[in-house]
Amino acid sequence: MPDTVVTKAPKLERECPIEFDFGANLKEMSSLYGENVTYTNAKGQMTVGVQAAVRRLMAGGISNQEIQKRMKDYKPGVVSRLGTVVTTEGAVAHFEGLDPAAQASMLEKLQAKQAKAK
């Protein structure tokens, strides 16, 4: 049974829905497109997921060695908590990515917490 795939092209102000048969499961997909095509496409998509997870850890200031250790438990397609540790460098990188209003709000909250801690 075909799936509906909708492709949007905002710059062209256009979208195009088409029916495309991916197969109902891995066996059917492999039968339709071949095992090699199915495998290489799956591997490509999984690579993107691995890279996204690694980027999140890098943004948290995690070392390459620690990232390798944490990624041993990563399972593609499964929501997991890789335990991002917030380091000073990671917090600063996050802060720098915020717009000025969000930065001001964050500073205000940090200052309030610091005042409470005294």
N, C-alpha and C positions, 0 to 999 in steps of 0.2 A: 504494500500500500504506500503510495507516494506521500511525502511530506510537502508542506507548503514552505518554500523558502522565500522570504521577502528581503530584497536588496534595496537599500536606500542610498541615494546619491544626492545629499543635501545641496552640494554646489550646483547640481543640475536641476534642483527642485523637482526630483522625480523619484519614484520607487517602482519596483517591478516584482510582483509576486509570481513565482513559477512553481509547478509541481515537479518534484525530483524524487526518484526512488533510491533511497539509501539501503534498502533492505530492512527487514524487521528485527534483525539481530546480527551478531558478528558473523555467524555462519553464512547467512544470506548475503551480507555485505561482501564477504570474501568471495562468494560465488559470483556475484555481479561484477566485482572490480579486481579480483585477484588478491591473494594473500599479501603480496609485496606492496601493492598500492594501499591496502587497508592498514598494514603495519606501519609503513612510512608516514601515512597521514596521522595515525594515532600517535606515533612517536613525536611527530612535529608538534601536535597539540599538547602533549605531555611536557615537552621541552619548554613551551611557553609558560605552562603552569609552574614548572620548577624554577624558571628564571624569575617569575613574579614573586614566588616565595623567598628566593634568595635576595631579591631587591629589598623586600620588606625587612629582612634581617640586616642587610647592609645599612639601610636607613636608620636602623636602631643602634648602629655603631658596633655591631657584632664582628669579631675577628673572622677571617677566612677559615681558620682552623675550627673555631666553634661552629660556624655555619655548616661546615662539612659534617661535623658530629651531629648536629640537630637534624640535618636533612636525611640522615640514615633512616629516620622514622617516617619520612614524608611518603604519603600514598596519594598518587594522582586521583583527583575527583573526590577525595574525602576531605571534609572540613577538619582541619587540625589546628591545634594551638602549638605553634613552634616556640612559644615562650619568649617573645621579643623582650629583651632587656633594654630599658631606657638608660642610655649613658648620657653624659653631659654633651658629647658630640652629637648624639642622635637627637637630643632635645633641642639643641641649638639649630641643627639642620631642619627640624620640624618647624621651629619658631620662624626661621628665615623664609620658609615657604608660605607662611600665613600672610594675609593682607593686613595693612596697618591697623584696622579696627580689631581684628582677631588677635594681633600681637598685643595691643593695648589691654584687651580683655584678659589675656593670659597673664600679662605682667601684674594686673590688678589682683587676680586670683592668687598668684604666687606671693605677692606682697602681703595679702591678707593671711595666708597660711603661715608665712614667716612671722608675722606679728603675733599670731596665736601661739606659736612655738616658743616665744620668748617668755 
